[in-house]
Amino acid sequence: MRYVDGFVLPVPEKNLKIYRTIAQKAGKVWREHGAVEYIEAVGDDLVVKFGVSFTKMMKPKPGETVIISFIVFKSRADRDRVNAKVMKDPRMKKMTFPFLSDPKADVIRRYDLLHAAAGIEGQDVSRPAEFLVDSSGIVRWVNLTENYWVRARPEQILEVASTLR
């Protein structure tokens, strides 16, 4: 079964050209190391009347838009293998983009994922989270845990997904 890493983040509209350039380079690296697909999309019409929209969840500031990103892998094991290679790839060290860093945990707070003082050295970290997003960009299901090792089972996600059809 395929495995997906997905990300949603607010990006200043003035930085979209830079972001797009970096995303294209990063996508090439991920695909070269075995990712099945690498998708980056800019949110446009994100105001919806049902569910929880990305804009409601992310609360972008004026002048920001929402980026939706997915990396598709053959399996969870393949994802771990590919990501390990990507992180060692010297091209990734050349790709810097300041707003992808979250030193103040703003994105973590926007998703209500802050796990205060849970880091190895007592720092704030993100709680593990999984989101099921429909084709309209609406968050339909969220699984939050306190333990990094506890994740939703694929069967659980598929069961929820089957109710969205």
C-alpha positions as CSV (number, residue, x, y, z in Angstrom):
1,M,0.0,0.0,0.0
2,R,1.3,3.5,-0.8
3,Y,2.3,5.8,1.9
4,V,2.0,9.6,1.9
5,D,3.7,12.4,3.8
6,G,1.6,15.5,3.7
7,F,2.3,19.1,4.8
8,V,0.3,22.3,5.0
9,L,2.0,25.6,5.7
10,P,1.3,29.3,5.4
11,V,3.7,31.1,3.0
12,P,4.0,34.8,2.4
13,E,2.7,35.5,-1.1
14,K,5.7,37.7,-1.8
15,N,7.9,34.5,-1.4
16,L,5.9,32.2,-3.6
17,K,8.4,32.4,-6.5
18,I,11.3,31.5,-4.3
19,Y,9.3,28.7,-2.7
20,R,8.3,27.3,-6.1
21,T,12.0,27.3,-7.2
22,I,13.0,25.4,-4.1
23,A,10.1,23.0,-4.2
24,Q,10.9,22.1,-7.8
25,K,14.5,21.3,-6.8
26,A,13.4,19.4,-3.7
27,G,10.9,17.4,-5.8
28,K,13.6,16.4,-8.2
29,V,15.8,15.1,-5.3
30,W,12.9,13.2,-3.7
31,R,12.0,11.5,-7.0
32,E,15.6,10.7,-7.8
33,H,15.8,8.8,-4.5
34,G,12.6,6.9,-5.1
35,A,9.5,9.0,-4.2
36,V,6.6,8.0,-6.5
37,E,5.2,11.6,-6.6
38,Y,6.1,15.0,-5.2
39,I,3.2,17.5,-5.3
40,E,3.2,21.2,-4.2
41,A,0.1,23.2,-4.6
42,V,-0.8,26.8,-3.8
43,G,-4.2,27.2,-2.1
44,D,-6.6,29.5,-4.0
45,D,-10.3,29.1,-3.3
46,L,-9.9,27.7,0.3
47,V,-13.0,29.2,1.9
48,V,-15.6,26.4,2.2
49,K,-18.9,26.1,3.9
50,F,-18.4,22.6,5.4
51,G,-15.6,20.8,7.2
52,V,-12.5,22.5,8.5
53,S,-10.8,24.4,5.7
54,F,-7.0,24.8,5.5
55,T,-7.4,28.6,6.0
56,K,-9.5,28.0,9.2
57,M,-6.9,25.5,10.4
58,M,-3.8,27.5,9.4
59,K,-5.1,31.0,10.0
60,P,-2.9,32.6,7.4
61,K,-2.0,36.2,8.1
62,P,-2.7,39.0,5.6
63,G,-0.4,38.5,2.6
64,E,0.0,34.8,3.2
65,T,-1.5,31.9,1.3
66,V,-1.5,28.2,2.1
67,I,0.8,25.6,0.5
68,I,-0.4,22.0,0.4
69,S,2.4,19.4,-0.2
70,F,2.4,15.7,-0.6
71,I,5.2,13.2,-1.2
72,V,4.0,9.7,-2.2
73,F,6.0,6.6,-1.5
74,K,5.6,2.9,-2.3
75,S,5.3,2.0,1.4
76,R,6.2,3.2,4.8
77,A,9.5,1.3,4.7
78,D,10.2,2.9,1.3
79,R,9.4,6.3,2.7
80,D,11.9,5.8,5.5
81,R,14.6,4.6,3.1
82,V,14.0,7.5,0.6
83,N,13.8,10.2,3.3
84,A,17.1,8.9,4.8
85,K,18.8,9.3,1.4
86,V,17.2,12.7,0.8
87,M,18.4,14.1,4.1
88,K,22.0,13.0,3.2
89,D,21.9,14.4,-0.3
90,P,24.2,17.5,-0.4
91,R,21.8,19.4,-2.7
92,M,19.3,19.6,0.2
93,K,21.8,21.5,2.4
94,K,21.9,24.2,-0.4
95,M,18.1,24.7,-0.2
96,T,17.4,27.2,2.5
97,F,14.1,28.9,2.9
98,P,13.6,30.8,6.2
99,F,9.9,30.5,6.5
100,L,10.0,26.7,6.4
101,S,11.7,26.9,9.7
102,D,9.4,27.0,12.7
103,P,11.6,28.1,15.6
104,K,8.7,29.7,17.5
105,A,6.4,26.7,16.8
106,D,3.9,29.0,15.0
107,V,2.7,26.3,12.6
108,I,2.6,23.7,15.5
109,R,0.3,26.1,17.4
110,R,-1.9,26.8,14.4
111,Y,-2.6,23.1,14.3
112,D,-2.9,22.9,18.0
113,L,-0.1,20.3,18.1
114,L,2.1,21.8,20.7
115,H,3.5,19.3,23.2
116,A,5.0,21.6,25.8
117,A,8.3,20.7,27.3
118,A,8.2,17.2,25.7
119,G,11.5,17.4,23.8
120,I,14.6,15.5,24.9
121,E,16.0,18.7,26.5
122,G,12.6,20.0,27.7
123,Q,11.9,22.1,24.6
124,D,8.4,22.4,23.1
125,V,7.9,19.9,20.2
126,S,5.0,18.9,17.9
127,R,2.7,16.1,18.9
128,P,2.4,13.4,16.2
129,A,-0.6,14.0,13.9
130,E,-2.2,12.5,10.9
131,F,-4.8,14.3,8.8
132,L,-7.2,12.9,6.2
133,V,-7.9,15.6,3.6
134,D,-10.6,15.3,0.9
135,S,-10.1,16.4,-2.7
136,S,-11.5,19.8,-1.9
137,G,-8.8,20.4,0.7
138,I,-11.1,20.0,3.7
139,V,-9.7,18.3,6.7
140,R,-12.1,15.4,7.4
141,W,-10.3,13.5,10.1
142,V,-7.5,14.1,12.5
143,N,-5.6,11.7,14.7
144,L,-3.5,13.3,17.4
145,T,-1.3,11.3,19.9
146,E,1.1,12.1,22.7
147,N,3.4,9.3,21.7
148,Y,5.6,9.5,18.6
149,W,5.4,5.7,18.1
150,V,1.6,5.6,18.3
151,R,0.1,6.0,14.8
152,A,-3.3,5.3,13.2
153,R,-3.4,1.9,11.5
154,P,-4.0,1.9,7.7
155,E,-7.2,0.1,8.3
156,Q,-8.5,2.8,10.5
157,I,-7.7,5.5,8.0
158,L,-9.2,3.5,5.1
159,E,-12.4,3.0,7.2
160,V,-12.7,6.8,7.7
161,A,-11.9,7.4,4.0
162,S,-14.6,5.1,2.9
163,T,-17.2,7.2,4.7
164,L,-16.2,10.3,2.6
165,R,-17.3,8.9,-0.7
